[in-house]
Amino acid sequence: QVQLVESGGGLVQAGGSLRLSCAASGRTFSSYAMGWFRQAPGKEREFVAAINWSGVNTYYADSVKGRFTISRGNAKNTVYLQMNSLKPEDTAVYYCAADPNASGTIATMMAADYWGQGTQVTVSS
């Protein structure tokens, strides 16, 4: 059974930092692209960041470039999202995604095969 389990969400003041983790299990994810999406109340789910199977190529939404960093663990079945300089508009439920298309491009991640349950991030002003 494939599972993606996110952790690390919470409440933080504007300007603060959080590190999200996503642990994948149920199959070998070392050849999968992985990524993060978020959904704020009343809004559509939006792309945040993605990383290809090797960790060499990364992609970011313009709204988080320079503030967020995506990375993979050594075993490649864990993905992290380091979030710095957080803003109230970053408040959302953050979801982890994984897809066998190893490229990790935004287009492929939007239709990812596997999704986690989400973790809440709340940034207070």
Secondary structure, DSSP 8 states (H G I E B T S, - for coil): --EEEEE--EEEETT--EEEEEEEESS--TTSEEEEEEE-TTS--EEEEEE-TTSS-EEE-TTTTTTEEEEE-TTSSEEEEEE-S--GGG-EEEEEEEES-TT--HHHHTT-SEE---EEEEEE-
